[in-house]
Amino acid sequence: MCDTLRVRWTVTPKTAPQPWIACGGCGGLRAFRSSDKIRLNANGRRLDAWLIYKCLACDKTWNRPLFERQNVRDIDPAVLHALQSNDPDWIRTESFNIEALKRKTERIDEFPEFDLVREVLRETAGWTRLEIELAVPLPAGIRLDRLLASGLEMSRTRLQALHEKGLLRAHPDRAGLLRRRIRTGVEVMVDLSAVPDRELSWGPLATGSPR
């Protein structure tokens, strides 16, 4: 639309999920964090790979299987290189693999802190509508209302009121959208046509530019 300020918010969680595992050192369930290290074991042409976690209380390690007895020829060369070099970006991505962690434990701690990078995609003079496109490169346990409240510096109560008035919508539009976890591809639209100072009050918050 020609009357739109469109921005992209890239949201990256700061802390990887921490699974609760039976700790051999503590003698009970404890939270473990990723050590950002890979352990490999080769047996002929077959390879085992684990991501090493450490107990927050005693530093006892737990090896989370990435794969076992995998033929080296069947492993993507890029993945194999990442494993052999302890590539930090690949490991960080794998440490956010919630589905893999769920197969090992019923309790996983996730954290609300995140980094937010704002980018202007389109800005038209006299815009009356704000569109926020979300990019979430890593699974994030962050609700949409918490993200918007933080990024736009307003209460979740006010966000809910805007939504109930039909001034705040999202795509895809689902029930309880403000309480849902954020994902790449979600778009938020805010009708600001009735806000006279929107370029000064909403603009800097949406774009990250100085006030």
N, C-alpha and C positions, 0 to 999 in steps of 0.2 A: 504493500500500500504506500502511496506517495506521502502520507502524513505520519510516517512511522519512524521512530528511533529503534533500530534493531541492533542488539548486542549479543555477543556470545560470552557466556560465563563458563570457564573451565574450572571444574571443582576437583581437587585432588586431596583425598584424606591424608592426614599426616602420619597416623599410626596404624600399622597393620593389625588385623584381628588377632586376638590372643585366645587360643583354645585351652580348655581346662582338661588336663590329662592326669592319670594316676602317676604320681611321682615316686620313683623308687628311693629317692633320698629323703623326702619328707614323710612318706608313708601315707599319703592321701591325695585327693584331687587338688591340683594347683594350676595356676595360670602359667602358660608357657608363651614365650615370644620368639620370633624368628631371629636366628643369629646372623642371617644373611649369608650363610655358608652352605655349600653343597658337599655332600659326601658321595663318592663314586666307588663302585667295586666292579672290576672286570673279571669275567671268567670265560676265557676264550673269546668268542665273538659276542658274548652276551654281557649285558651291563645292568647293574642295579644303580638307582639314584635316589638319594634322600635329601630333603631339606632339613637342616638341623635346627631344632628349637632348644631353648634353655628355660628351665624353671626360674620364675622370678624370685623365688625364695632361696633356693640353694644352688642354682646353676647346673643342676643335673640335666643331662641332655635327653631329648626325644627326637628320633629320626622319623620324619614323616615321609612315607614312601611316595616318590614321584612315579616310578615304574620299577618293576622287578623282572629280571631274566629277559630283558628286551634285546632282540638281535640288533646289533649296531647298525646294520644295513637298513633297518626299518625306522630308525630315528632321523627326524629332519636334521639335515646338516647344520642349520642355524641353531637349533636347539642343542645339538651335541656340542657345538662350539661354545654356546652360552654356559652349558654345564661344566665343561672342561676349564673354562676361564673364570668361573664364578662371576659371570656378568651381573653387575649390580641391578641394572634395569630389568633384566629377565627375572632375577630372583625376587625383586620387589613386586613385580606383577604376580608371580606365583604365590607370594606370601599373602596376597589378597584373594586367593582362590577359595572363596567361602564354601562352595559346593564340595570341594575336596575335603575341607576341614569338617564339614557336617557328616561325612562318612566315617569320621574317627571319633567324634565326640558330640554330645548333645548340648554342651554349653560353650559358647564362643563370645568373648567380650569384643564389642566394637566401640569405636570412639568418635565423638562428634567433631573434633577439631579438624579443620581443613584449610587448605590454601585456595584462594580465589583469584583467578586472573580474568580481567574483563577486556573485551575487544569490541570496538565499534565496527559493525558490518555495514550499516547504512544510517545516515542521519539527514533528515530533511528539515529545512528551515520551517519553523512553526509547527513542528510535529505535535500530535495530540495523542498518540498511541505508542506505548512501549512494548516491544517484543524482546523476550529474553530466551535465547536458544542455549540449552544446557549441553555441555560436553563433560562426560564423567569417565575418564580413562581407566579408573580403577573402581571396583565395587565399593560403594560408600554407604554406610549405615546412617545416612543423613536424610531427614525428612524434608520435603519441599518447603513446608512452612518455616522450619528452622533456618534453611538456607536463605529464603527471601527476607525473613526478619533480620538476619544478620547483615545481608548484603544491602538491603534498602533501609536499614536502621529504623525499623518500626515494629510494633508489637504484633504477635500472632493474632491477637484479638482484632486488631485493625485489618489485618490481611483477610481474616475470616469474614469480616463485615463487607469488605470490598467484593469478596467472592459471592456472598449472599445477595448483593445488589446487582450482580451480573457484570461488575466492572473489572473483575479479575477472572480470567479463564485460563485453561491449560489444554494442550493437545499432546497426547490423547487425553480426552476428557473422561475421567473415571470417577466413580463414587469415592468420596473421601480423598480427593486428589491431593489436598494440602498435607495430609498425614502420610502419604506414600513416600517411599524411598526414591531419591532422585536417580535418574538414568539418562544416558546419552540419548538425545533425540527429543526429550521433553521440551515443549515450548510454552512459555508463559506470556499471556497477552494482558495488558492493563490499559483500560480506557481512561485517559487523563484529560479528556476534553473539557471537563469542568474545573480543572485545577489551573488557575491563572499563572502561577509561578513555577510550573512544572519543569521548565528548562533550568531553573536555578535550584529547585528543591529535589527533583527526581533525577535530573540529568547527570550531575556529578556522581551520585550513588550508583546509577546504572552503568556508567562508563568508566568510573574510577578516576575521572579527571579532577584536578583541584577545584575546590569551590571558590 
